[in-house]
Amino acid sequence: MFEQNVGDGANLFVTIVAVIIGFAAAMGYIDFIKRTKKEDKKH
């Protein structure tokens, strides 16, 4: 019983970390796209 709870907690933790990393990567990507568009307008 205890081992199962620890396993679920670990899976939840891994899922949360994966979501945070994915969100951060997406924000970085969007920022990169916005910057490249601004650079295109300058030239």
C-alpha positions as CSV (number, residue, x, y, z in Angstrom):
1,M,0.0,0.0,0.0
2,F,2.7,2.5,1.0
3,E,4.9,1.6,-2.0
4,Q,2.0,2.2,-4.3
5,N,1.4,5.7,-2.9
6,V,5.0,6.6,-3.2
7,G,4.9,5.4,-6.8
8,D,1.9,7.5,-7.6
9,G,3.5,10.5,-5.9
10,A,6.6,10.0,-8.0
11,N,4.6,9.8,-11.2
12,L,2.7,12.9,-10.3
13,F,6.0,14.7,-9.5
14,V,7.5,13.7,-12.8
15,T,4.3,14.8,-14.7
16,I,4.3,18.2,-13.0
17,V,8.0,18.7,-13.8
18,A,7.5,17.7,-17.4
19,V,4.6,20.1,-17.7
20,I,6.6,23.0,-16.2
21,I,9.6,22.2,-18.5
22,G,7.2,22.1,-21.5
23,F,5.6,25.3,-20.5
24,A,8.9,27.0,-20.1
25,A,10.1,25.7,-23.4
26,A,6.9,26.9,-25.1
27,M,7.3,30.4,-23.6
28,G,10.9,30.6,-24.7
29,Y,9.9,29.5,-28.2
30,I,7.1,32.1,-28.4
31,D,9.6,34.8,-27.2
32,F,12.1,33.7,-29.9
33,I,9.4,33.9,-32.6
34,K,8.4,37.4,-31.5
35,R,12.0,38.5,-31.5
36,T,12.6,37.2,-35.0
37,K,9.5,38.9,-36.2
38,K,10.6,42.2,-34.7
39,E,14.0,41.8,-36.4
40,D,12.3,41.2,-39.7
41,K,10.4,44.4,-39.4
42,K,13.6,46.4,-38.8
43,H,15.2,45.2,-42.0
